[in-house]
Amino acid sequence: MTGKLQITLLGGIHASLRGKPVAGFVSVKVQALLAYLAVTARPHTREALAALLWGEMSDEDAKTNLRQALATCANWQRLIC
């Protein structure tokens, strides 16, 4: 089941999926990833996202963090159902 994701960025990030609040942001960088993807509304390579958010880490560690952040976002839909 798919639904509309609503994101408000003013006054901090607030997200809701199918009218239910999305909680459980495991880090500020997961919030930043969600906001960046929503605002730019275009595809990005994993390498570019990893470098943008975890540029201070090795490529391997940055990609691992990105993979975990994307998995967190994918799990929200299942948690809210």
CORTA-V311656 format. One record per residue. N is the residue number from 1. SS is DSSP state (H for helix, E for strand, L for the rest). Layout:
BEGIN
N SS
N SS
END
This chain:
BEGIN
1 L
2 L
3 L
4 L
5 E
6 E
7 E
8 E
9 L
10 L
11 L
12 L
13 L
14 E
15 E
16 E
17 E
18 L
19 L
20 E
21 E
22 L
23 L
24 L
25 L
26 L
27 L
28 H
29 H
30 H
31 H
32 H
33 H
34 H
35 H
36 H
37 H
38 H
39 H
40 H
41 L
42 L
43 L
44 L
45 L
46 H
47 H
48 H
49 H
50 H
51 H
52 H
53 H
54 H
55 L
56 L
57 L
58 L
59 H
60 H
61 H
62 H
63 H
64 H
65 H
66 H
67 H
68 H
69 H
70 H
71 H
72 H
73 H
74 H
75 H
76 H
77 H
78 H
79 H
80 H
81 L
END
